[in-house]
Amino acid sequence: MVVGHRGNPTRHPDNTLAGVLSGLEVADAVEVDVRMSSDGLLVLAHDPYVGGKPVHATPWADLVGSDGRPLCQLEEALAVPGRVCIEVKNIPGEEGFDPHGRVVLLAASRARPTDVIAGFYWPDLDLIRSRAPEVATCLVVGVGGSPADAVSYAGERGHAAISVDHTLIDGSLLELASAAGVRVMAWTVDDPRRARELFAMGVTAIISDDPESLRDVRSAR
């Protein structure tokens, strides 16, 4: 699959409903970032601050995105037909971090059968496996992380996939993942040549800032 990174950023601002709609027109799925506002709503936001306001401590009505509109809510994005990778931004050390997993469990309760929940904080995803095992989960490998360790962890705990910086992906990792029954998503790839290499190696999905440019590569596969 080709996945639009935060929607379709070549045409619309990140994590907006317009971006989600546009991304699903040209890609197989879109990826969005999710945080919780102070009034308990799941909103699309990559950074912990939006317009200088902390997302976790600000009500949704006061959170305005770069497009001048209130932040898109996750439920709005999921009302659109199409697959969505929901990356929950609940990261230790950031303001608003929730060690109890409320954000990820709420996101999982909204996910449809074709959606997947992803995150850097793996205990959150373990919580989904124990509370909502029907929801697919994906471990995001952070800077300095080990993709091989992520494959092992995912295989042992029942996570469907790992999401990895494409520069860390090679044939040996794909062989390891295949043996463990774990799918691999690559980010962030805009070069069609690199996309062809990754698909040939066996990655399941490529996350791209320019998903429209990779449509021909996807079709050829």
Buried (B, 14 or more C-beta within 10 A) or exposed (E): BBBBBBBBBBBBBBBBBBBBBBBBEBBBBBBBBBBBBBEEBBBBBBEBBBEEBBBBEBEBEBBEBEBEEEBBBBEBBBEEEBBBBBBBBBBEEBEBBBEEBBBBBBBBEBBEEEBBBBBBBBEBBBBBBEEBEEBBBBBBBEEEBEBBEBBBBBBEBBBBBBBBBBEBBEEEBBEBBEEBEBBBBBBBBBBBEBBBBBBEBBBBBBBBBBBBBBBEBBEEE
